[in-house]
Amino acid sequence: MAGDSAESERYKYIFNEVLKITDDGFIVVDKNGVVTDINDQYCDFLGKPKSEIVGYPIKKTIKNSKMPDIVTNLYSEELALHKYVSGDTKENDNTFVLVSRSCVYNDQGEVVAGVAQVKFRLQALASAKRMMNEYAELEFYREEYRKSTENAYTFDSIVGGSECFVEKKRAGIKAAQTDFAVLLTGETGTGKEVFARAIHNASSRKDKPMVSINCAAIPAELLESELFGYDEGAFTGAKKGGKKGKFQLANSGTIFLDEIGDMPLCMQAKILRVLQEEEVEPLGGSGPEKVDVRVIAATRKDLNKMIETGEFREDLYYRLNVVNIELPPLRQRREDILDLAKYFLAKLNRQYNQSIVLSGDVKRCFYNYPWPGNVRELNNVIMGAYAICDRLSIDLTDLPAKMAARQRSGQAVHGGKKLSDLVDDYERQLIRQILREKNNNCRLAAEEMGIHRSALYKKIAKLKIKNCV
């Protein structure tokens, strides 16, 4: 017996010495999940003294510990990835570690304890890095899926029936059938990102991610790491395990480079190389990684002028401009204005369970206004008016002062047209609108306008309104 006791004492000293010299963390619990031992390294990692851990249930210290389950259900794990609950570690940075856990049995096969080994130095670094990257990628895809289901833009769902806009939608549908690069141009607020999403959703890559990045919104010094990612230790403050760039996240899908005209020249050269070689090289990485992405770019700027002034690379322009679709400003598709307004208003009415409509004066104001901010401005004006109107309809007094004053003073946007032409344009647009609302029923449309049906037929013929009856 004395020999057994001496041998046990010997192993105790050996075990304690191992716990001291190891880089790993060790923790031991009894069969009830109460901590019986923990080494100093693990205490330091958790930011708590041993006296606050030993003798207490392990879940008091590590809220999502699996050790009680290990000793209850009698199993073990090797190199499992564990993420601590915020506040359970000293650094409070949601640290990932690799953990091996197991039950301890006596000679009779009874569970007497559970032990866990936590690898801070990550000897299995490649495995841990891969799992962390996969976790980050999964979180990214989950967020992108949420966005795509909320805004599942298709060419059928994009509002606009004017001839010039329908032509652009046809071009987009054709472009979607290929993997060619697409360059979307046009003034700010014309809906270039919505159009890009519709192209992606109509393509063979629709079940893969579409990743967007606004080249004007990210500082030049951060743009490279955002686009191409980085490996752990690439620079001071780099995330543990590194970070995937937008190109890697878009692999097999589509990347949307918004405001490409604002990209610095040095980055333009690197984007060109990605398009030519179909590979990216993360910052601090050991080599290039192959990527398969469809590129859609957009800009409000005149890239041809920028090429002349040396602000944009000509070779990159030709790589991006395989298919060019220039989206028209709202003032060139006036017959779509009220349809868009109706769409935005219906969306707000559904959200707030209201039945607010636009007054006749507001409709005329919208039709005549030049909309320098295009569709985005129209949406913002409607939201602002919706927020302050206190009746069942939005009136001129609810609009921005400059718009209301313009309408009251009778300043119409005419583009050189005669008054008679302006009247015809307005009447044509109004008749089309009412016919659409009445499902092309001329009798109901005539009643709505307060005229005889035969008079409506004469107006349709005079104004050359097609595809309405």
Long-range contacts (C-beta under 8 A, 24 or more apart in sequence): 23-120, 23-121, 24-117, 24-118, 24-119, 24-120, 24-121, 25-117, 25-118, 25-120, 26-115, 26-116, 26-117, 26-118, 27-53, 27-58, 27-67, 27-115, 27-116, 27-118, 28-113, 28-114, 28-115, 29-58, 29-67, 29-68, 29-71, 29-113, 29-114, 29-115, 30-71, 30-112, 30-113, 30-114, 31-71, 31-111, 31-112, 31-113, 31-114, 32-57, 32-68, 32-71, 33-57, 33-58, 33-59, 33-65, 33-67, 33-68, 33-71, 33-114, 34-58, 35-61, 36-113, 41-120, 42-118, 44-90, 45-89, 45-90, 45-118, 45-120, 46-88, 46-89, 46-90, 47-89, 47-90, 47-91, 61-88, 62-88, 63-88, 64-88, 66-101, 67-101, 67-114, 67-116, 70-101, 70-102, 70-103, 70-114, 70-116, 71-103, 71-111, 71-113, 71-114, 74-103, 74-111, 75-103, 76-100, 76-101, 76-102, 76-103, 77-101, 77-102, 79-119, 79-124, 79-127, 81-128, 81-131, 81-132, 81-135, 82-118, 83-135, 95-240, 96-128, 96-131, 96-132, 96-135, 96-240, 96-241, 97-122, 98-122, 98-124, 98-127, 98-128, 128-241, 129-232, 129-241, 129-242, 132-240, 132-241, 133-241, 133-242, 133-244, 136-241, 136-243, 136-244, 137-244, 137-249, 140-209, 140-244, 140-249, 141-209, 144-209, 144-210, 144-211, 148-197, 148-201, 148-210, 151-197, 152-201, 153-194, 153-197, 153-198, 153-201, 154-198, 154-201, 154-202, 155-198, 155-202, 157-198, 158-191, 158-194, 158-195, 158-198, 159-336, 159-339, 159-340, 159-343, 160-333, 160-336, 160-339, 160-340, 161-335, 161-336, 161-339, 162-333, 162-334, 162-335, 162-336, 164-328, 164-332, 164-333, 165-328, 165-333, 165-336, 168-195, 168-325, 168-326, 168-327, 168-328, 169-198, 171-323, 171-325, 172-198, 172-199, 172-202, 172-325, 173-202, 175-199, 175-323, 175-325, 176-200, 176-202, 176-203, 177-202, 177-203, 178-323, 179-203, 179-204, 179-205, 179-294, 180-322, 180-323, 181-275, 181-294, 181-295, 181-296, 181-297, 181-319, 181-320, 181-321, 181-322, 181-323, 182-295, 182-296, 182-297, 182-322, 182-323, 182-324, 182-325, 183-260, 183-296, 183-297, 183-298, 183-299, 183-303, 183-320, 183-321, 183-322, 183-323, 183-324, 183-325, 184-296, 184-297, 184-298, 184-299, 184-325, 184-326, 184-327, 185-298, 185-299, 185-300, 185-303, 185-324, 185-325, 185-326, 185-327, 186-300, 186-326, 186-327, 186-328, 186-329, 187-300, 187-329, 187-372, 187-374, 188-300, 188-373, 188-374, 188-376, 189-330, 189-373, 189-374, 189-375, 189-376, 189-377, 190-327, 190-328, 190-329, 190-330, 190-374, 190-375, 191-327, 191-374, 191-375, 191-376, 192-258, 192-298, 192-327, 193-256, 193-258, 193-298, 195-325, 195-327, 196-254, 196-256, 196-296, 196-298, 197-256, 199-254, 199-296, 200-253, 200-254, 200-256, 200-294, 200-296, 203-254, 203-294, 205-252, 205-253, 205-254, 205-294, 208-250, 208-251, 208-252, 208-253, 208-254, 209-249, 209-250, 209-252, 209-253, 209-254, 210-250, 210-253, 210-254, 210-255, 210-256, 211-246, 211-249, 211-250, 211-253, 211-254, 211-255, 211-256, 212-255, 212-256, 212-258, 213-246, 213-255, 213-256, 213-257, 213-258, 214-258, 214-259, 215-257, 215-258, 215-259, 215-260, 215-262, 215-263, 215-267, 216-258, 216-259, 216-262, 217-259, 220-264, 220-266, 220-267, 223-263, 223-264, 223-267, 224-267, 224-270, 224-283, 225-283, 227-267, 227-270, 227-271, 227-280, 228-270, 228-274, 228-280, 228-281, 228-282, 228-283, 229-280, 229-282, 229-283, 229-285, 230-282, 230-283, 230-284, 230-285, 231-282, 231-283, 231-284, 231-285, 231-286, 232-284, 233-284, 234-282, 234-283, 234-284, 234-285, 235-283, 235-284, 238-284, 242-282, 242-284, 245-280, 245-282, 247-274, 247-280, 247-291, 247-293, 248-280, 248-282, 248-289, 248-291, 250-291, 250-293, 251-291, 251-292, 251-293, 252-292, 252-293, 253-293, 253-294, 254-293, 254-294, 254-295, 254-296, 255-293, 255-294, 255-295, 255-296, 256-296, 256-297, 256-298, 257-295, 257-296, 257-297, 257-298, 258-297, 258-298, 259-298, 259-299, 259-300, 260-297, 260-298, 260-299, 260-320, 261-299, 261-300, 261-301, 261-303, 261-306, 261-312, 262-299, 262-301, 265-311, 265-312, 265-313, 268-312, 268-313, 268-316, 269-313, 269-316, 271-316, 272-313, 272-315, 272-316, 272-319, 275-316, 275-319, 275-320, 276-319, 295-320, 329-371, 329-374, 330-371, 330-374, 330-375, 330-377, 330-378, 331-370, 331-371, 331-413, 334-367, 334-425, 334-429, 335-428, 335-429, 335-432, 337-366, 337-367, 337-371, 337-378, 338-363, 338-366, 338-367, 338-429, 338-433, 339-433, 339-436, 340-375, 340-378, 340-379, 341-366, 341-378, 341-382, 344-378, 344-379, 344-382, 344-383, 345-382, 345-386, 345-394, 348-382, 348-383, 348-386, 355-392, 356-386, 356-389, 356-392, 356-393, 356-394, 357-392, 357-393, 357-394, 358-393, 358-394, 359-393, 359-394, 359-395, 359-396, 361-395, 361-396, 361-407, 362-393, 362-394, 362-395, 362-396, 362-398, 362-399, 364-407, 364-426, 365-396, 365-399, 365-403, 365-404, 365-406, 365-407, 367-426, 367-429, 368-406, 368-407, 368-411, 368-412, 368-413, 369-403, 369-406, 369-407, 369-413, 370-413, 424-463, 427-459, 427-463, 428-463, 428-465, 431-456, 431-459, 431-460, 431-463, 431-465, 431-468, 432-465, 432-468, 435-465, 435-468, 435-469, 436-468, 440-468, 440-469, 442-469
